[in-house]
Amino acid sequence: MKLLKILFLLSTGLILGCNPNEATSNNTSQQSKASSTTTLLGGTQAMAKELDDLVANGSPHDYYHWNTQRANISKAEMVNATAQQSGQKFFSYASENLNAGNSEQAAADIERVLKQSGASKENYQPRFKAIYDLLALAYLRDGEQKNCINNHTPFSCLVPLMEEGQHSDKSGSEKASELFKLLVKKHPQDLQNRWLLNLAQMTLGNYPEGLSKAELINLPQEAKDFPRFKEIAMSTGVAQNGLSGGVCIDDFNSDGFLDIFCTSYGMEDQAQYFQNDGTGGFRNATAQAGINGIDGGLNCLHADYDGDGHKDILILRGGWLGSAGVHPNSLLKNKGNGTFVDVTYEAGLNSKYPCQTATFLDYEIGWRS
């Protein structure tokens, strides 16, 4: 079988910041460093170290999705902020903290600051709209975290929400609904808050009767006999919380059952390998697969690049980060038994540009005698 070549398609139509000139000087020194490191540590360990170095040396200012670190920076900056700056610094801190998943804390912080400023829902002032938007969203997300994640059912988070997917802990959505109703009344042109109000009412079991004509967004009624998928990630052992990423499904350990490999966009998010147990479930076999430290990845794809009969995996990194997305991709060679080794440096793929997608292609076919 001919050796498959990997052809990267760096889309100029997407805002990926794929400008080779931005990274040329960095790539030369990084490739030299990676080469020597590989000799000492082996491919997987060398890649893990390079990814760790990105975290250790990276600036959260360059990474819009590094929210915990960005929240900590904004919080520290609030200490010495002038009176004129303090409002913006707090808003930045609360936004990043909410995006980091700390919804309950974000809501409590916003409530405290609103109280200190003398603002109230009874005496609503349009100049506070942005902070009220954030507070309503914090309560809605807090409700989702405490219900859709912590008390998950096969019907959670599927719109239109059925009774089995409604929240048992209603406090978050109730507080969110109160705020969304106020915001929709004061700003009827804001369709985002109107939509979020409808979602909040679904989680409470109050849709559509809990909404006025001015608030309601009519959704098509689901046919009673229409076939429906159930969400079973929790019960099958593959539920994961993370950012956007990629997924590959194939029989990676050659036992006749489909396994799952997935990535998450976060700087320190470990790639995960779930091995099919043959009885309808999965077990997390990440450590046994030998990929500890292989973090991040906005996307991943799989193909048998070396013609040995085993599907290998390519992880793409740095997409949407512009000039800060000078991250390595990872080519994981599948050894056919549920274990992988990173062969990025060995295969000559250690080029670092912001990447989101790629394709495997034997582009020399038809040109050989």
PEFENGI-V518408 format. One record per backbone hydrogen bond with DSSP energy under -1.0 kcal/mol. CO is the residue of the C=O (numbers start at 1). NH is the residue of the N-H. Records with the same first field share a line. If there is no record, write none. Layout:
CO=NH / NH
This chain:
5=361
7=359
14=16
17=19
19=22
23=27
24=28
25=29
26=30
27=31
28=32
29=33
30=34
31=35
32=36
33=37
34=38
35=39
36=40
37=41
38=42
42=46
43=47
44=48
45=49
46=50
47=51
48=52
49=53
50=54
51=55
52=56
53=57
54=58
59=62
60=63
63=66
65=67
66=70
67=71
68=72
69=73
70=74
71=75
72=76
73=77
74=78
82=86
85=89
86=90
87=91
88=92
89=93
90=94
91=95
92=96
93=97
94=98
95=99
96=100
97=102
98=101
101=103
102=106
103=107
104=108
105=109
106=110
107=111
108=112
109=113
110=114
111=115
112=116
113=117
114=119
115=118
125=128
126=129
128=132
129=133
130=134
131=135
132=136
133=137
134=138
135=139
136=140
137=141
138=142
139=143
140=144
141=145
142=146
143=147
144=149
145=150
147=151
153=156
154=231
155=158
162=165
163=166
170=174
171=175
172=176
173=177
174=178
175=179
176=180
177=181
178=182
179=183
180=184
181=185
182=186
183=187
187=190
189=191
190=194
191=195
192=196
193=197
194=198
195=199
196=200
197=201
198=202
199=203
201=206
203=167
206=210
208=211
212=216
223=226
232=236
233=238
236=282
244=265
246=263
248=261
250=252 / 259
259=250
260=274
261=248
262=272
266=269
269=296
272=262
273=285
274=260
275=283
281=277
283=275
285=289
286=291
287=290
289=340
291=294
293=295
294=271
299=316
301=314
303=305 / 312
305=4
312=303
313=332
314=301
315=330
316=298 / 299
317=355
318=321
321=324
322=325
325=327
330=315
331=343
332=313
333=341
339=335
341=333
343=347
344=349
345=348
349=351
355=319
359=7
361=363
362=365
364=367
